[in-house]
């Protein structure tokens, strides 16, 4: 029981101290989750709900739910909101961030956006889900059930018609985490996330987008590297494959397959993560789904485009006057 208690408290402390970013695979579509500077850079406001079940087959395996929305407030300003909840057994982590971005136009095809997102994090431990040999355990009683941390994420985003580069720094301030008395006081760890990709038009309706993502944590933690390929057909359906590895000496490679469908203003996506390490003996993998609704914006970051009349496009204007019986002329 002492080993189980130590393992549980270690997870809680590790989650608060390192505050490793939640693992998810559908950033291939919802890249706003990576960088507050991306808020408002599209010509629509995406409202997204997503859920992830990690390491299916393990008891008390992590589950995650995310809700997000972002859009252009003015031609240069974007706003966004993200709420994330991660639960691992008796431990839960709920965070909320409000993103603000400001965009500048470098030239006709290139734009640069800066973003900042104040964030609140609540760490919770449900003590009633733990059974101790000694209910009056002094060390256990010194751990608080809940703690609140304030911090901020920041980022910069450069994009053009066919490429994008994103650099973000979550937990920028590295604020203190208090889990109880002074014995359990630590700090968040600053993260660095670099993400970039390029769109290749293979055929008229077929686009191939290779991309790479690199995550690093201050303090010497292993660096994570994702190599991705996404193929999109006619802005209707896409297929993606990814390989995720790290600089850790222990095997941690993961293969990811994803698929998405876009219809009207709705987008649905699914991804499956399969571990290439020994963990696959005990887990069947991880599943992730998301649903997005696009709110079309009248005012956004894009310049207004000239609208061509459908009537003029389909047929030339008639030189004959309209019959008086069909069209009543205004007086």
C-alpha positions as CSV (number, residue, x, y, z in Angstrom):
1,X,0.0,0.0,0.0
2,X,2.9,2.3,0.8
3,X,4.2,1.8,-2.8
4,X,0.8,2.5,-4.3
5,X,0.5,5.7,-2.2
6,X,4.0,6.8,-3.1
7,X,3.3,6.2,-6.8
8,X,0.0,8.1,-6.7
9,X,1.5,11.1,-4.9
10,X,4.4,11.1,-7.3
11,X,2.0,11.3,-10.2
12,X,0.2,14.2,-8.6
13,X,3.5,16.0,-7.8
14,X,4.9,15.3,-11.2
15,X,1.8,16.7,-12.9
16,X,2.0,19.9,-10.9
17,X,5.8,20.3,-11.1
18,X,6.5,19.4,-14.7
19,X,3.0,20.2,-16.0
20,X,3.8,18.4,-19.2
21,X,1.5,19.6,-22.0
22,X,-1.5,17.3,-22.6
23,X,-0.8,14.8,-25.4
24,X,-3.1,15.0,-28.4
25,X,-2.8,14.2,-32.1
26,X,-5.4,16.3,-33.8
27,X,-3.4,19.5,-33.8
28,X,-3.0,18.7,-37.6
29,X,-6.4,20.4,-37.9
30,X,-6.9,22.4,-34.7
31,X,-3.4,24.1,-34.4
32,X,-4.8,26.9,-32.2
33,X,-4.3,24.5,-29.3
34,X,-0.6,24.8,-29.8
35,X,-0.2,28.6,-30.0
36,X,-2.4,31.6,-28.9
37,X,-1.0,33.6,-31.8
38,X,-3.1,31.5,-34.2
39,X,-6.3,33.0,-32.8
40,X,-8.2,34.8,-35.6
41,X,-5.8,33.9,-38.4
42,X,-8.5,32.0,-40.4
43,X,-11.5,33.5,-42.2
44,X,-13.9,31.7,-39.9
45,X,-14.3,31.1,-36.1
46,X,-13.9,27.4,-35.3
47,X,-15.8,26.0,-32.3
48,X,-14.3,22.6,-31.4
49,X,-15.0,19.9,-28.9
50,X,-12.6,17.0,-28.7
51,X,-12.0,13.9,-26.5
52,X,-9.1,11.6,-26.0
53,X,-8.8,8.1,-24.4
54,X,-5.1,7.3,-23.8
55,X,-3.5,3.9,-23.3
56,X,-6.8,2.0,-23.6
57,X,-6.5,-1.2,-21.5
58,X,-4.8,0.3,-18.5
59,X,-6.9,0.9,-15.3
60,X,-7.2,4.6,-14.5
61,X,-5.6,5.6,-17.9
62,X,-5.6,9.3,-18.8
63,X,-8.7,10.8,-20.5
64,X,-8.9,14.3,-21.9
65,X,-11.7,16.7,-23.0
66,X,-11.0,20.0,-24.8
67,X,-13.3,22.8,-25.8
68,X,-12.0,25.7,-27.8
69,X,-13.1,28.7,-29.9
70,X,-11.2,31.4,-31.6
71,X,-11.8,34.1,-34.3
72,X,-10.9,37.6,-35.6
73,X,-12.3,40.4,-33.5
74,X,-11.0,43.1,-36.0
75,X,-8.7,43.0,-39.0
76,X,-5.7,42.8,-36.7
77,X,-6.9,41.4,-33.4
78,X,-8.0,37.9,-32.6
79,X,-9.4,36.3,-29.5
80,X,-9.7,32.7,-28.3
81,X,-10.7,30.5,-25.4
82,X,-9.6,27.0,-24.5
83,X,-10.8,24.8,-21.6
84,X,-9.0,21.5,-21.0
85,X,-9.6,18.7,-18.5
86,X,-7.3,15.8,-18.0
87,X,-8.1,13.0,-15.6
88,X,-5.8,10.1,-14.5
89,X,-7.4,8.0,-11.8
90,X,-7.9,10.2,-8.7
91,X,-5.9,13.0,-10.2
92,X,-7.4,15.7,-12.4
93,X,-6.0,18.8,-14.1
94,X,-8.4,21.5,-15.4
95,X,-7.0,24.6,-17.2
96,X,-8.6,27.6,-18.9
97,X,-6.8,30.1,-21.1
98,X,-7.9,33.3,-22.8
99,X,-5.9,34.1,-25.9
100,X,-5.2,37.5,-27.5
101,X,-3.4,37.9,-30.8
102,X,-2.3,40.8,-32.9
103,X,-1.5,40.4,-36.6
104,X,0.6,42.5,-39.0
105,X,0.9,42.2,-42.8
106,X,4.5,41.8,-43.9
107,X,3.7,41.7,-47.7
108,X,0.9,40.6,-50.0
109,X,1.3,37.0,-49.1
110,X,2.9,36.9,-45.7
111,X,1.6,37.7,-42.2
112,X,2.9,37.6,-38.7
113,X,0.9,37.2,-35.5
114,X,1.9,37.6,-31.9
115,X,-0.1,36.0,-29.1
116,X,-0.4,35.9,-25.3
117,X,-2.8,33.8,-23.2
118,X,-3.2,34.2,-19.4
119,X,-4.0,30.7,-18.0
120,X,-5.5,29.3,-14.8
121,X,-4.7,25.6,-13.8
122,X,-6.5,23.7,-11.1
123,X,-4.8,20.5,-9.8
124,X,-7.1,18.1,-7.8
125,X,-6.6,14.9,-5.9
126,X,-9.7,13.0,-4.8
127,X,-8.4,11.6,-1.5
128,X,-11.6,9.6,-0.9
129,X,-10.7,7.3,-3.8
130,X,-7.5,6.2,-2.0
131,X,-7.5,3.6,0.8
132,X,-4.7,3.8,3.3
133,X,-3.5,1.3,5.9
134,X,-3.2,4.3,8.2
135,X,-5.9,6.9,7.7
136,X,-3.9,9.3,9.9
137,X,-0.8,9.2,7.7
138,X,1.0,12.5,8.3
139,X,2.6,12.8,4.9
140,X,-0.7,12.1,3.1
141,X,-2.6,14.6,5.2
142,X,-0.1,17.3,4.3
143,X,-1.0,17.1,0.6
144,X,-3.8,19.5,-0.3
145,X,-6.8,18.2,-2.3
146,X,-6.8,21.2,-4.6
147,X,-4.5,23.9,-5.7
148,X,-4.8,26.8,-8.2
149,X,-1.9,28.1,-10.3
150,X,-1.8,31.1,-12.6
151,X,0.5,31.3,-15.6
152,X,0.6,32.4,-19.2
153,X,1.3,31.0,-22.7
154,X,2.9,33.1,-25.4
155,X,3.7,32.6,-29.1
156,X,4.5,33.9,-32.5
157,X,3.0,32.7,-35.8
158,X,4.3,33.3,-39.4
159,X,2.3,32.1,-42.4
160,X,1.8,32.6,-46.1
161,X,-0.3,31.0,-48.8
162,X,1.5,27.6,-48.7
163,X,3.5,27.5,-45.5
164,X,3.3,28.2,-41.7
165,X,5.8,28.4,-38.8
166,X,4.6,28.4,-35.2
167,X,6.7,28.9,-32.0
168,X,5.0,29.0,-28.6
169,X,6.2,29.0,-25.0
170,X,3.6,27.5,-22.6
171,X,3.9,28.1,-18.9
172,X,6.1,31.1,-19.6
173,X,6.2,32.5,-16.0
174,X,7.1,29.2,-14.3
175,X,4.9,30.1,-11.3
176,X,4.9,28.3,-8.0
177,X,2.7,25.2,-7.3
178,X,1.7,24.7,-3.7
179,X,0.4,21.2,-3.0
180,X,0.4,21.6,0.8
181,X,3.0,23.0,3.2
182,X,6.4,24.2,2.2
183,X,7.6,20.6,1.7
184,X,5.5,20.3,-1.4
185,X,6.1,23.7,-3.1
186,X,7.6,23.5,-6.6
187,X,7.4,25.5,-9.9
188,X,5.9,24.9,-13.3
189,X,8.4,24.1,-16.1
190,X,8.6,26.3,-19.2
191,X,7.8,24.4,-22.5
192,X,8.9,25.2,-26.0
193,X,6.9,24.1,-29.0
194,X,8.0,24.6,-32.6
195,X,5.7,23.6,-35.4
196,X,5.9,24.1,-39.2
197,X,4.7,22.8,-42.5
198,X,4.3,23.4,-46.2
199,X,1.4,22.8,-48.7
200,X,2.3,21.0,-51.9
201,X,-0.4,21.1,-54.6
202,X,0.1,17.7,-56.2
203,X,-2.9,17.9,-58.5
204,X,-5.7,20.4,-59.0
205,X,-7.8,19.1,-56.0
206,X,-5.1,17.2,-54.0
207,X,-2.8,18.9,-51.4
208,X,0.0,17.2,-49.5
209,X,1.2,18.8,-46.3
210,X,4.3,17.5,-44.6
211,X,5.0,19.1,-41.1
212,X,7.2,18.7,-38.1
213,X,6.6,19.4,-34.4
214,X,9.3,19.6,-31.7
215,X,8.5,19.9,-28.0
216,X,11.1,20.6,-25.3
217,X,10.8,21.2,-21.5
218,X,13.3,23.2,-19.4
219,X,15.2,21.0,-17.1
220,X,16.6,18.4,-19.4
221,X,13.4,16.4,-20.1
222,X,13.4,14.3,-23.3
223,X,12.6,16.2,-26.5
224,X,9.6,15.0,-28.4
225,X,9.6,15.1,-32.2
226,X,6.5,14.5,-34.5
227,X,6.9,13.9,-38.2
228,X,3.5,14.3,-40.0
229,X,2.1,13.9,-43.5
230,X,-1.5,15.0,-44.3
231,X,-3.2,14.6,-47.7
232,X,-6.3,16.6,-48.4
233,X,-8.7,16.0,-51.3
234,X,-11.0,18.7,-52.7
235,X,-11.2,20.4,-49.2
236,X,-13.6,17.5,-48.3
237,X,-11.5,14.7,-46.8
238,X,-8.0,14.3,-45.4
239,X,-5.8,11.4,-44.3
240,X,-2.8,11.8,-42.1
241,X,0.0,9.6,-40.7
242,X,2.5,10.6,-38.1
243,X,5.5,9.2,-36.3
244,X,6.2,10.4,-32.8
245,X,9.5,9.8,-31.0
246,X,11.7,11.3,-28.3
247,X,15.3,11.7,-27.3
248,X,14.7,9.4,-24.3
249,X,16.8,6.3,-24.1
250,X,13.7,4.2,-23.3
251,X,11.6,3.3,-26.4
252,X,8.7,5.7,-26.8
253,X,7.9,5.7,-30.5
254,X,4.2,6.0,-31.5
255,X,2.6,5.7,-35.0
256,X,-0.6,7.8,-35.6
257,X,-3.2,7.5,-38.3
258,X,-5.9,10.1,-38.7
259,X,-8.9,10.8,-40.9
260,X,-11.2,13.8,-41.3
261,X,-14.3,14.8,-43.2
262,X,-15.5,18.4,-44.0
263,X,-19.0,19.0,-45.0
264,X,-20.9,22.3,-45.0
265,X,-19.7,24.1,-41.9
266,X,-18.9,20.9,-39.9
267,X,-15.6,19.0,-39.6
268,X,-15.2,15.6,-38.0
269,X,-11.9,14.0,-37.2
270,X,-10.6,10.7,-35.7
271,X,-7.1,9.6,-34.9
272,X,-5.6,6.4,-33.5
273,X,-2.2,6.2,-31.8
274,X,-0.4,2.9,-31.6
275,X,2.7,2.5,-29.4
276,X,5.7,0.8,-31.1
277,X,7.3,0.1,-27.7
278,X,6.6,-2.6,-25.2
279,X,3.6,-0.7,-23.8
280,X,1.6,-2.1,-26.7
281,X,1.6,-5.5,-24.9
282,X,-0.7,-4.0,-22.3
283,X,-2.6,-1.3,-24.2
284,X,-4.5,-1.4,-27.5
285,X,-3.6,2.2,-28.2
286,X,-5.2,5.7,-27.9
287,X,-8.3,7.1,-29.5
288,X,-9.1,10.8,-30.2
289,X,-12.1,12.4,-31.9
290,X,-13.2,16.0,-32.5
291,X,-16.1,17.9,-34.0
292,X,-15.8,21.5,-35.3
293,X,-18.4,24.0,-36.4
294,X,-17.2,26.9,-38.5
295,X,-18.8,30.2,-37.9
296,X,-18.3,32.3,-41.0
297,X,-16.9,35.7,-40.2
298,X,-18.0,38.8,-42.1
299,X,-14.9,40.7,-40.8
300,X,-11.7,38.8,-40.5
301,X,-8.0,38.9,-41.2
302,X,-8.4,38.4,-45.0
303,X,-8.9,41.2,-47.4
304,X,-12.3,41.3,-49.0
305,X,-12.5,39.5,-52.3
306,X,-14.3,40.7,-55.4
307,X,-17.7,38.9,-55.7
308,X,-18.7,38.0,-59.3
309,X,-22.4,37.8,-60.0
310,X,-23.6,34.3,-60.6
311,X,-26.0,35.5,-63.3
312,X,-23.2,37.3,-65.1
313,X,-21.0,34.2,-64.9
314,X,-23.6,31.8,-66.3
315,X,-24.9,33.9,-69.2
316,X,-24.2,37.2,-71.0
317,X,-26.6,40.1,-70.2
318,X,-29.5,40.3,-72.5
319,X,-29.9,43.3,-74.8
320,X,-33.7,42.9,-74.9
321,X,-35.7,44.9,-72.3
322,X,-37.5,42.8,-69.7
323,X,-41.2,42.2,-70.4
324,X,-43.4,44.6,-68.4
325,X,-45.6,41.7,-67.4
326,X,-42.7,40.0,-65.6
327,X,-40.8,42.8,-64.0
328,X,-42.6,45.8,-62.5
329,X,-40.3,48.9,-62.8
330,X,-40.1,51.1,-59.7
331,X,-41.8,54.4,-60.0
